């Protein structure tokens, strides 16, 4: 599932007339970068949620055939936050663990690794597998503690290494069982409750990752990608 329902307030005015996932990096939209890498990893059934200017996303991507995938859409009248959007899309996602990626990150993490994470979740009491990254300048304190593959919410001097959630995770559907369809709900409280049960694991990724959260970061990323293409 690619999360595409956010309004993109920090991206205004760029997102006043275009949804954030359709902003371009290196001549290609953010969401198309994701779709290409998901397809290359063997993940061809994709759910996309949308709210703000969602019809533009559907027109741009269609059923996914042009991009070599199959896309189903979960439309939200108003954005339901991350957990609410995932919960509403559960009928499209099935009963097995599934991969979710934020539509506004740009990351070189190998999506094929999601298969192994899903197998681990299916064979254990874990409900979430998160990809964590080193803390970026705009988020120096991180989100969660990380120790030998286990992820927690400890804060303070006694906490293990604190890292930032990349916006990429594999989840068991039951993580969202308490969220009703059409209900707004954030993801972090569900994850923290699961961490209290030692039911969240994951990995650290030290490769390229960008939270494309502002016009400045978008422009910087676009410049880096274009330069890399020219040098290739």
Kinemage of the C-alpha trace (Angstrom):
@kinemage 1
@onewidth
@group {chain A} dominant
@subgroup {mainchain}
@vectorlist {calphas} color= white
{ca unk a 1} P 0.000 0.000 0.000
{ca unk a 2} L 1.235 3.478 -0.891
{ca unk a 3} L -0.127 6.230 1.361
{ca unk a 4} L -1.187 9.188 -0.789
{ca unk a 5} L -4.015 10.843 1.158
{ca unk a 6} L -2.146 13.662 2.897
{ca unk a 7} L -2.826 17.306 2.119
{ca unk a 8} L 0.862 18.243 1.984
{ca unk a 9} L 0.498 21.474 3.964
{ca unk a 10} L 4.258 21.972 4.275
{ca unk a 11} L 4.549 21.684 0.496
{ca unk a 12} L 2.216 24.558 -0.255
{ca unk a 13} L 1.881 26.299 -2.655
{ca unk a 14} L 3.096 23.327 -4.750
{ca unk a 15} L 0.263 21.157 -3.440
{ca unk a 16} L -2.521 23.714 -3.815
{ca unk a 17} L -3.422 22.346 -7.231
{ca unk a 18} L -1.581 19.010 -7.329
{ca unk a 19} L -1.473 16.151 -4.800
{ca unk a 20} L 1.922 15.660 -3.205
{ca unk a 21} L 2.575 12.177 -4.696
{ca unk a 22} L 2.385 13.704 -8.193
{ca unk a 23} L 5.215 16.157 -7.542
{ca unk a 24} L 8.203 15.267 -9.681
{ca unk a 25} L 11.769 14.239 -8.916
{ca unk a 26} L 14.126 13.685 -11.816
{ca unk a 27} L 11.289 13.983 -14.326
{ca unk a 28} L 9.102 11.332 -12.651
{ca unk a 29} L 6.421 11.617 -9.980
{ca unk a 30} L 7.177 10.477 -6.447
{ca unk a 31} L 4.509 7.785 -6.592
{ca unk a 32} L 5.833 6.431 -9.889
{ca unk a 33} L 9.293 6.031 -8.374
{ca unk a 34} L 7.704 3.837 -5.701
{ca unk a 35} L 5.674 1.835 -8.200
{ca unk a 36} L 8.690 1.115 -10.382
{ca unk a 37} L 10.744 -0.158 -7.455
{ca unk a 38} L 7.847 -2.204 -6.081
{ca unk a 39} L 7.365 -3.835 -9.474
{ca unk a 40} L 11.079 -4.610 -9.741
{ca unk a 41} L 10.875 -6.299 -6.315
{ca unk a 42} L 8.002 -8.503 -7.489
{ca unk a 43} L 5.244 -6.556 -5.719
{ca unk a 44} L 2.654 -5.925 -8.404
{ca unk a 45} L -0.655 -5.685 -6.512
{ca unk a 46} L -0.797 -2.188 -5.051
{ca unk a 47} L -3.412 -0.300 -3.040
{ca unk a 48} L -3.296 3.508 -3.061
{ca unk a 49} L -5.401 5.641 -0.747
{ca unk a 50} L -6.162 9.235 -1.557
{ca unk a 51} L -8.179 12.209 -0.372
{ca unk a 52} L -6.909 15.641 -1.464
{ca unk a 53} L -7.241 15.879 -5.274
{ca unk a 54} L -7.393 12.093 -5.391
{ca unk a 55} L -9.049 12.012 -8.797
{ca unk a 56} L -5.840 13.429 -10.257
{ca unk a 57} L -3.917 10.442 -8.880
{ca unk a 58} L -6.365 7.995 -10.437
{ca unk a 59} L -6.190 9.778 -13.783
{ca unk a 60} L -2.391 9.788 -13.728
{ca unk a 61} L -1.928 6.131 -12.775
{ca unk a 62} L -5.116 4.441 -14.002
{ca unk a 63} L -5.317 0.753 -13.209
{ca unk a 64} L -1.515 0.507 -13.199
{ca unk a 65} L -1.271 -1.485 -16.432
{ca unk a 66} L 0.929 1.165 -18.066
{ca unk a 67} L 3.394 0.750 -15.185
{ca unk a 68} L 3.288 -3.029 -15.096
{ca unk a 69} L 1.245 -3.346 -11.879
{ca unk a 70} L -2.366 -3.676 -10.716
{ca unk a 71} L -3.663 -0.726 -8.690
{ca unk a 72} L -6.760 -0.617 -6.478
{ca unk a 73} L -7.825 2.676 -4.880
{ca unk a 74} L -9.172 3.430 -1.421
{ca unk a 75} L -10.824 6.849 -1.580
{ca unk a 76} L -11.257 8.931 1.574
{ca unk a 77} L -13.684 11.845 1.711
{ca unk a 78} L -11.301 13.497 4.167
{ca unk a 79} L -7.867 12.150 5.077
{ca unk a 80} L -8.181 9.535 7.831
{ca unk a 81} L -4.561 9.723 9.089
{ca unk a 82} L -2.194 6.792 8.556
{ca unk a 83} L -3.867 4.093 10.677
{ca unk a 84} L -7.359 5.178 9.658
{ca unk a 85} L -6.460 5.030 5.991
{ca unk a 86} L -4.895 1.588 6.326
{ca unk a 87} L -7.866 0.295 8.335
{ca unk a 88} L -10.323 1.458 5.674
{ca unk a 89} L -8.246 -0.269 2.980
{ca unk a 90} L -8.034 -3.629 4.803
{ca unk a 91} L -10.668 -5.293 2.577
{ca unk a 92} L -8.350 -4.613 -0.367
{ca unk a 93} L -5.200 -5.717 1.447
{ca unk a 94} L -6.226 -9.210 2.501
{ca unk a 95} L -5.525 -11.253 5.609
{ca unk a 96} L -1.743 -11.683 5.307
{ca unk a 97} L 0.997 -9.215 6.357
{ca unk a 98} L 1.384 -6.357 3.896
{ca unk a 99} L 3.893 -3.630 3.074
{ca unk a 100} L 3.032 0.054 3.519
{ca unk a 101} L 5.156 2.951 2.270
{ca unk a 102} L 4.575 6.670 2.683
{ca unk a 103} L 3.997 8.357 -0.646
{ca unk a 104} L 6.205 11.313 0.297
{ca unk a 105} L 9.494 9.536 1.023
{ca unk a 106} L 12.251 8.762 -1.454
{ca unk a 107} L 14.232 5.733 -0.378
{ca unk a 108} L 16.626 3.126 -1.791
{ca unk a 109} L 15.570 0.384 0.668
{ca unk a 110} L 15.170 -2.913 -1.171
{ca unk a 111} L 11.422 -3.604 -1.233
{ca unk a 112} L 12.134 -7.284 -1.846
{ca unk a 113} L 13.108 -7.485 1.832
{ca unk a 114} L 9.422 -7.057 2.662
{ca unk a 115} L 8.839 -10.709 1.754
{ca unk a 116} L 11.143 -11.898 4.535
{ca unk a 117} L 9.616 -9.464 7.007
{ca unk a 118} L 6.117 -10.687 6.136
{ca unk a 119} L 7.173 -14.305 6.658
{ca unk a 120} L 8.623 -13.432 10.048
{ca unk a 121} L 5.413 -11.699 11.112
{ca unk a 122} L 3.290 -14.605 9.918
{ca unk a 123} L 5.352 -17.047 11.985
{ca unk a 124} L 5.463 -15.049 15.235
{ca unk a 125} L 3.534 -12.772 17.584
{ca unk a 126} L 4.998 -9.687 15.928
{ca unk a 127} L 2.469 -7.264 14.430
{ca unk a 128} L 4.834 -4.778 12.789
{ca unk a 129} L 8.235 -4.668 11.115
{ca unk a 130} L 9.611 -1.133 10.710
{ca unk a 131} L 12.461 0.267 8.653
{ca unk a 132} L 14.338 2.869 10.705
{ca unk a 133} L 16.890 5.392 9.425
{ca unk a 134} L 19.493 7.684 11.024
{ca unk a 135} L 17.908 10.871 12.344
{ca unk a 136} L 17.793 13.626 9.700
{ca unk a 137} L 18.617 17.248 10.596
{ca unk a 138} L 14.933 18.210 10.803
{ca unk a 139} L 14.212 15.343 13.247
{ca unk a 140} L 17.315 14.979 15.449
{ca unk a 141} L 15.669 13.182 18.389
{ca unk a 142} L 14.295 10.260 16.391
{ca unk a 143} L 11.087 8.290 16.955
{ca unk a 144} L 11.826 4.880 18.477
{ca unk a 145} L 14.582 3.050 20.279
{ca unk a 146} L 16.391 0.276 18.448
{ca unk a 147} L 18.305 -2.607 20.009
{ca unk a 148} L 19.287 -5.849 18.274
{ca unk a 149} L 16.333 -5.710 15.902
{ca unk a 150} L 13.730 -4.922 18.561
{ca unk a 151} L 11.991 -1.554 18.497
{ca unk a 152} L 10.619 0.294 21.523
{ca unk a 153} L 9.346 3.678 22.610
{ca unk a 154} L 11.752 4.337 25.499
{ca unk a 155} L 12.749 7.954 25.971
{ca unk a 156} L 15.602 9.352 27.978
{ca unk a 157} L 19.196 8.634 28.953
{ca unk a 158} L 18.571 4.930 29.555
{ca unk a 159} L 17.056 4.346 26.134
{ca unk a 160} L 18.823 2.412 23.427
{ca unk a 161} L 19.781 4.074 20.150
{ca unk a 162} L 16.982 6.369 18.910
{ca unk a 163} L 16.252 6.285 15.183
{ca unk a 164} L 13.652 7.791 12.839
{ca unk a 165} L 10.792 5.815 11.310
{ca unk a 166} L 11.320 5.818 7.544
{ca unk a 167} L 7.642 5.594 6.637
{ca unk a 168} L 8.162 2.017 5.443
{ca unk a 169} L 6.697 -0.901 7.399
{ca unk a 170} L 5.198 -4.373 7.129
{ca unk a 171} L 2.085 -4.967 9.254
{ca unk a 172} L -0.262 -7.671 10.394
{ca unk a 173} L -3.896 -6.720 9.665
{ca unk a 174} L -4.799 -7.323 13.322
{ca unk a 175} L -2.714 -4.275 14.321
{ca unk a 176} L -5.637 -2.186 13.009
{ca unk a 177} L -8.483 -4.289 14.431
{ca unk a 178} L -9.571 -1.586 16.888
{ca unk a 179} L -9.869 1.104 14.192
{ca unk a 180} L -13.296 1.370 12.597
{ca unk a 181} L -13.823 1.958 8.905
{ca unk a 182} L -13.927 5.673 8.168
{ca unk a 183} L -12.422 6.524 11.570
{ca unk a 184} L -9.475 8.905 11.839
{ca unk a 185} L -6.568 7.266 13.654
{ca unk a 186} L -2.829 7.831 13.901
{ca unk a 187} L -0.339 4.997 13.518
{ca unk a 188} L 2.107 5.894 16.310
{ca unk a 189} L -0.241 5.082 19.249
{ca unk a 190} L -0.955 1.636 17.792
{ca unk a 191} L 2.747 0.981 17.350
{ca unk a 192} L 3.638 2.171 20.839
{ca unk a 193} L 0.976 -0.074 22.374
{ca unk a 194} L 2.397 -3.013 20.397
{ca unk a 195} L 5.912 -2.105 21.535
{ca unk a 196} L 4.774 -2.468 25.132
{ca unk a 197} L 4.019 -6.115 24.248
{ca unk a 198} L 7.406 -6.503 22.530
{ca unk a 199} L 5.522 -7.102 19.284
{ca unk a 200} L 7.442 -4.722 17.008
{ca unk a 201} L 10.767 -5.493 15.319
{ca unk a 202} L 12.631 -4.124 12.333
{ca unk a 203} L 15.880 -3.057 10.826
{ca unk a 204} L 18.159 -0.068 10.391
{ca unk a 205} L 18.719 1.267 6.877
{ca unk a 206} L 21.717 3.507 6.257
{ca unk a 207} L 21.247 4.073 2.537
{ca unk a 208} L 19.702 7.045 0.712
{ca unk a 209} L 16.436 8.230 2.262
{ca unk a 210} L 14.632 11.568 2.061
{ca unk a 211} L 11.459 12.791 3.710
{ca unk a 212} L 10.249 15.023 0.887
{ca unk a 213} L 8.462 17.337 3.302
{ca unk a 214} L 9.177 20.837 2.017
{ca unk a 215} L 9.683 22.539 -1.365
{ca unk a 216} L 13.339 23.046 -0.441
{ca unk a 217} L 13.940 19.327 0.185
{ca unk a 218} L 12.061 18.482 -3.007
{ca unk a 219} L 14.301 20.812 -5.035
{ca unk a 220} L 17.455 19.415 -3.399
{ca unk a 221} L 16.386 15.843 -4.100
{ca unk a 222} L 15.467 16.677 -7.699
{ca unk a 223} L 18.928 18.180 -8.226
{ca unk a 224} L 20.687 15.123 -6.744
{ca unk a 225} L 18.674 12.667 -8.834
{ca unk a 226} L 19.250 14.592 -12.056
{ca unk a 227} L 22.986 14.802 -11.321
{ca unk a 228} L 23.158 11.063 -10.645
{ca unk a 229} L 21.389 10.355 -13.944
{ca unk a 230} L 23.805 12.572 -15.848
{ca unk a 231} L 26.792 10.810 -14.280
{ca unk a 232} L 25.432 7.299 -14.862
